[in-house]
C-alpha cells in the first residue's frame, strides 16, 4: 500500500514556480515565444523530477521493477526512480498485521454446525518472496486461513472445540504457517475469538449441565448423610457405654430448648426420672427454687412500699 508524501508535490511547485518566474522575466526582455517555451519546459522538468522522487516510511519496503524485471528493494527514506522505465507495484508493510477470518455453518467431527471467528497475526519477513511468489498476498493469506479453519473444525469434536481452544490455536498456526512459509511471511499467532452453536443445541447443553449439577448435589447430600450417620453411630456407642454422658447430653438438649421463655417442651416421665428430676430430691430442689423466688419477690415489694411512704413523708 503506497503511502502519501508531500515532498514530490513541493518539488513540483518549486520547479514550476521558478519556471514561471523566469518566463515572466523573458517575456519583458526577450520574446513571448521564449517565455512560453520556458513555462512548458519548467512544467515538464517539474513533472519528471517530482515523479522520480519517492519517500518510503521506516516500516515500508518498495519493490522496483525496471522494464518488467526485478531491480531491487527501495526504502526506507528518500530514493529516486526513472519515470516510465521504473514501476513500483508493491509497497510492503513490515509491521505486524492482523487478519480476521471466519467459518460459517461448518460441521464438526460429530456433525454439529458451528460458526467460528478467529484472528491471524502475521508479518512479512522476506519482501522479495512476498512480492514475486504470490499475486495478492493479503487475500491469499485470508483464503488460506479460512480453508485451514474449516479443515480443523471438520476434524474436531464440539466438546474439544469448546474446552481446548489453545490446542486449536496451535494447530491452526502450524497449518497456516506451513502453507504460507514459501511466501516470505511468518505467522505469529492465531486466536479463536468466538464459537457459535445453534440455539437448540445451546438449550440442550444447558439442560445437560443443569442435570449434571443436580446429580452432583444429590451425591454430595447423600455422602453428607452417610458421614452424619457414621458420627451418630459413634456417638451412640459412646453413650451406650457411658450413661452419665447420655444424661448430660439430654439435660443439655433440654436446657437449650428452655432458653427461650416462650418455648413449651413436653418431656416423657421416663426421661424426667432418668435425669432425676421427678424424684424427691428433684422435687425438693424445685420447691426450694420456687420459695426463694417468692421470698425475693416479697422483699422487693416491701422495699418499694417503704420507698413510697418515705417519699410521701418528705412531701408533707
C-alpha positions as CSV (number, residue, x, y, z in Angstrom):
1,X,0.0,0.0,0.0
2,X,1.5,3.3,-1.1
3,X,1.9,6.0,1.5
4,X,1.2,9.6,0.6
5,X,4.0,12.1,0.9
6,X,4.0,15.9,0.1
7,X,7.7,16.1,-0.9
8,X,7.1,15.4,-4.7
9,X,4.3,17.9,-4.8
10,X,6.6,20.5,-3.1
11,X,9.4,19.9,-5.6
12,X,6.9,20.2,-8.5
13,X,5.6,23.5,-7.1
14,X,9.1,24.9,-6.6
15,X,10.4,24.0,-10.0
16,X,7.3,25.1,-11.9
17,X,7.2,28.3,-9.8
18,X,10.9,29.1,-10.8
19,X,10.0,28.4,-14.5
20,X,7.0,30.8,-14.3
21,X,9.2,33.5,-12.7
22,X,11.9,33.0,-15.4
23,X,9.3,33.2,-18.2
24,X,7.9,36.4,-16.8
25,X,11.4,38.0,-17.0
26,X,11.9,36.7,-20.5
27,X,8.5,37.9,-21.6
28,X,9.6,41.5,-21.0
29,X,13.2,41.3,-22.1
30,X,13.5,38.7,-24.9
31,X,10.3,37.5,-26.6
32,X,7.0,35.9,-25.8
33,X,7.9,32.6,-27.6
34,X,10.9,32.1,-25.3
35,X,8.8,32.7,-22.2
36,X,6.2,30.2,-23.4
37,X,9.0,27.6,-24.0
38,X,10.3,28.4,-20.6
39,X,6.9,27.7,-18.9
40,X,6.5,24.5,-20.9
41,X,10.0,23.2,-20.1
42,X,9.7,24.0,-16.5
43,X,6.4,22.2,-16.3
44,X,7.9,19.1,-17.9
45,X,11.0,19.2,-15.7
46,X,9.0,19.7,-12.6
47,X,6.7,16.8,-13.5
48,X,9.6,14.4,-14.3
49,X,11.6,15.3,-11.2
50,X,8.6,15.1,-8.9
51,X,7.7,11.7,-10.4
52,X,11.2,10.4,-9.8
53,X,11.3,11.4,-6.2
54,X,9.8,8.8,-3.8
55,X,9.8,8.5,0.0
56,X,9.2,5.3,2.0
57,X,8.4,5.2,5.7
58,X,10.6,3.3,8.1
59,X,8.3,0.2,8.1
60,X,7.9,0.1,4.3
61,X,9.9,-1.7,1.6
62,X,9.3,-0.8,-2.1
63,X,9.6,-3.4,-4.9
64,X,11.0,-1.7,-8.0
65,X,10.8,-3.2,-11.5
66,X,12.7,-1.8,-14.5
67,X,11.1,-2.7,-17.8
68,X,9.3,-5.5,-16.0
69,X,12.4,-7.0,-14.4
70,X,13.0,-7.0,-10.7
71,X,15.5,-4.3,-9.9
72,X,15.6,-4.3,-6.1
73,X,14.1,-3.1,-2.9
74,X,14.0,0.6,-2.0
75,X,13.5,2.3,1.3
76,X,13.2,3.4,3.9
77,X,13.7,7.1,3.3
78,X,14.3,9.0,0.1
79,X,15.0,7.2,-3.2
80,X,14.8,8.0,-6.9
81,X,13.4,6.1,-9.9
82,X,13.4,6.6,-13.7
83,X,9.9,7.7,-14.7
84,X,8.3,5.5,-17.4
85,X,11.1,2.8,-17.1
86,X,10.7,2.0,-13.4
87,X,7.5,0.9,-11.8
88,X,6.6,0.3,-8.1
89,X,4.0,-2.4,-7.9
90,X,4.3,-3.1,-4.2
91,X,4.7,-1.0,-1.1
92,X,5.1,-3.8,1.5
93,X,4.4,-3.2,5.2
94,X,6.9,-4.9,7.5
95,X,4.8,-4.4,10.7
96,X,2.6,-7.0,12.4
97,X,-0.7,-7.2,10.5
98,X,-4.0,-8.7,11.8
99,X,-6.4,-10.5,9.5
100,X,-9.8,-11.7,10.8
101,X,-11.4,-14.7,9.2
102,X,-14.4,-16.9,9.9
103,X,-16.0,-20.2,9.0
104,X,-19.8,-20.3,8.9
105,X,-22.1,-23.3,9.2
106,X,-19.2,-25.7,9.3
107,X,-19.8,-29.2,10.5
108,X,-17.6,-30.6,13.3
109,X,-16.5,-34.2,13.6
110,X,-19.7,-35.0,15.4
111,X,-21.8,-33.2,12.7
112,X,-22.7,-30.1,14.7
113,X,-22.9,-26.9,12.6
114,X,-20.8,-24.1,14.2
115,X,-19.8,-20.5,13.3
116,X,-16.2,-19.8,14.3
117,X,-14.5,-16.3,14.3
118,X,-10.7,-16.1,14.5
119,X,-7.9,-13.6,14.0
120,X,-4.5,-14.1,12.5
121,X,-1.3,-12.2,13.4
122,X,1.3,-12.3,10.7
123,X,4.4,-10.4,9.4
124,X,6.3,-10.1,6.2
125,X,9.9,-11.1,6.7
126,X,11.1,-11.6,3.1
127,X,9.5,-8.8,0.9
128,X,11.0,-10.1,-2.3
129,X,9.3,-13.5,-2.0
130,X,6.1,-11.8,-0.9
131,X,6.1,-9.6,-4.0
132,X,7.2,-12.2,-6.6
133,X,5.8,-15.5,-5.3
134,X,2.1,-14.6,-4.9
135,X,-0.2,-12.2,-6.7
136,X,-2.2,-10.7,-3.8
137,X,-0.6,-11.9,-0.6
138,X,-3.3,-10.3,1.7
139,X,-6.2,-12.1,0.0
140,X,-4.1,-15.3,-0.3
141,X,-3.5,-15.3,3.5
142,X,-7.2,-14.7,4.2
143,X,-8.3,-17.6,2.0
144,X,-5.6,-19.9,3.3
145,X,-6.7,-19.1,6.9
146,X,-10.3,-19.8,6.1
147,X,-9.6,-23.2,4.5
148,X,-7.3,-24.2,7.3
149,X,-10.0,-23.3,9.9
150,X,-12.6,-25.4,8.1
151,X,-10.2,-28.4,7.9
152,X,-9.5,-28.1,11.6
153,X,-13.2,-27.8,12.6
154,X,-14.1,-30.9,10.5
155,X,-11.5,-33.0,12.4
156,X,-12.5,-31.8,15.9
157,X,-15.4,-32.7,18.2
158,X,-17.6,-29.9,19.6
159,X,-16.6,-30.6,23.2
160,X,-12.9,-30.4,22.3
161,X,-13.5,-27.2,20.4
162,X,-15.3,-25.6,23.4
163,X,-12.8,-26.8,26.0
164,X,-9.5,-26.8,24.2
165,X,-9.2,-23.6,22.2
166,X,-5.5,-23.3,22.9
167,X,-4.9,-26.6,21.1
168,X,-6.9,-25.4,18.1
169,X,-4.9,-22.2,18.0
170,X,-1.6,-24.1,17.9
171,X,-3.0,-26.4,15.2
172,X,-4.2,-23.5,13.1
173,X,-0.9,-21.7,13.5
174,X,1.0,-24.8,12.3
175,X,-1.2,-25.4,9.3
176,X,-1.3,-21.8,8.1
177,X,2.4,-21.3,8.8
178,X,3.3,-24.3,6.6
179,X,1.1,-23.0,3.7
180,X,2.4,-19.5,3.6
181,X,6.1,-20.1,4.6
182,X,7.2,-20.1,0.9
183,X,5.7,-16.6,0.5
184,X,8.2,-15.0,2.9
185,X,5.5,-14.5,5.6
186,X,5.7,-15.6,9.2
187,X,2.6,-16.5,11.3
188,X,3.0,-15.1,14.8
189,X,-0.2,-16.5,16.4
190,X,-3.8,-17.5,15.7
191,X,-6.6,-16.8,18.2
192,X,-10.2,-18.1,18.1
193,X,-12.4,-15.3,19.3
194,X,-15.8,-17.0,19.4
195,X,-17.6,-20.3,18.7
196,X,-21.3,-20.0,18.0
197,X,-23.6,-23.1,18.1
198,X,-27.3,-23.5,17.2
199,X,-29.8,-22.2,19.8
200,X,-31.5,-25.6,20.2
201,X,-28.2,-27.2,21.0
202,X,-27.4,-24.5,23.5
203,X,-30.7,-25.2,25.3
204,X,-29.9,-29.0,25.3
205,X,-26.4,-28.4,26.6
206,X,-27.8,-26.1,29.3
207,X,-30.3,-28.8,30.5
208,X,-27.5,-31.3,30.5
209,X,-25.3,-29.1,32.6
210,X,-28.2,-28.4,35.0
211,X,-28.9,-32.2,35.3
212,X,-25.2,-32.9,36.0
213,X,-25.1,-30.2,38.7
214,X,-28.2,-31.7,40.3
215,X,-26.7,-35.1,40.2
216,X,-23.5,-33.9,41.9
217,X,-25.6,-32.1,44.5
218,X,-27.5,-35.3,45.3
219,X,-24.3,-37.2,45.5
220,X,-22.8,-34.7,47.9
221,X,-26.0,-34.7,50.0
222,X,-26.0,-38.5,50.2
223,X,-22.4,-38.6,51.2
224,X,-23.1,-35.9,53.9
225,X,-25.9,-38.0,55.3
226,X,-23.7,-41.1,55.3
227,X,-21.0,-39.2,57.3
228,X,-23.6,-37.9,59.7
229,X,-24.9,-41.4,60.3
230,X,-21.4,-42.7,61.0
231,X,-20.9,-39.9,63.5
232,X,-24.3,-40.7,65.2
233,X,-23.3,-44.4,65.3
234,X,-20.0,-43.5,67.0
235,X,-21.9,-41.2,69.5
236,X,-24.4,-44.0,70.2
237,X,-21.6,-46.4,71.0
238,X,-20.1,-43.8,73.4
239,X,-23.4,-43.1,75.1
240,X,-24.2,-46.8,75.4
241,X,-21.0,-47.3,77.5
242,X,-21.4,-44.1,79.5
243,X,-25.0,-43.4,80.9
244,X,-23.7,-40.3,82.6
245,X,-22.7,-38.7,79.3
246,X,-26.1,-39.6,77.9
247,X,-27.8,-37.9,80.8
248,X,-25.7,-34.8,80.4
249,X,-26.5,-34.7,76.8
250,X,-30.2,-35.0,77.5
251,X,-30.0,-32.2,80.1
252,X,-28.1,-30.0,77.7
253,X,-30.7,-30.5,75.0
254,X,-33.5,-29.7,77.5
255,X,-31.6,-26.6,78.6
256,X,-31.1,-25.4,75.0
257,X,-34.8,-25.8,74.4
258,X,-35.8,-23.9,77.5
259,X,-33.5,-20.9,76.9
260,X,-36.4,-19.2,75.1
261,X,-39.1,-18.4,77.6
262,X,-41.9,-18.8,75.0
263,X,-40.9,-22.4,74.4
264,X,-43.0,-25.2,75.8
265,X,-41.4,-28.7,75.9
266,X,-43.3,-31.9,76.8
267,X,-40.9,-34.4,78.2
268,X,-41.9,-38.1,78.9
269,X,-41.9,-39.1,82.6
270,X,-39.4,-41.8,82.0
271,X,-37.0,-39.1,80.7
272,X,-37.6,-37.0,83.8
273,X,-37.0,-39.9,86.1
274,X,-33.8,-40.9,84.2
275,X,-32.5,-37.3,84.7
276,X,-33.6,-37.5,88.4
277,X,-35.9,-34.5,88.0
278,X,-39.0,-36.4,89.2
279,X,-37.6,-37.9,92.4
280,X,-38.0,-36.4,95.9
281,X,-34.7,-34.7,95.7
282,X,-35.6,-33.2,92.4
283,X,-39.0,-32.0,93.6
284,X,-37.4,-30.6,96.8
285,X,-34.9,-28.6,94.7
286,X,-37.7,-27.3,92.5
287,X,-39.8,-26.3,95.6
288,X,-36.8,-24.6,97.1
289,X,-36.2,-22.6,93.9
290,X,-39.9,-21.5,93.9
291,X,-39.7,-20.5,97.6
292,X,-36.6,-18.5,97.1
293,X,-38.2,-16.8,94.2
294,X,-41.3,-15.9,96.3
295,X,-39.2,-14.6,99.2
296,X,-37.2,-12.3,96.9
297,X,-40.5,-11.1,95.4
298,X,-41.9,-10.2,98.9
299,X,-38.7,-8.4,99.8
300,X,-38.8,-6.4,96.6
301,X,-42.4,-5.4,97.2
302,X,-41.6,-4.3,100.8
303,X,-38.7,-2.1,99.8
304,X,-40.9,-0.5,97.1
305,X,-43.6,0.3,99.7
306,X,-41.0,1.8,102.1
307,X,-39.6,4.0,99.4
308,X,-43.1,5.2,98.5
309,X,-44.0,6.0,102.2
310,X,-40.7,7.8,102.7
311,X,-41.3,9.9,99.7
312,X,-44.8,10.9,100.8
313,X,-43.4,12.0,104.3
314,X,-40.8,14.2,102.7
315,X,-43.5,15.9,100.6
316,X,-45.7,16.5,103.7
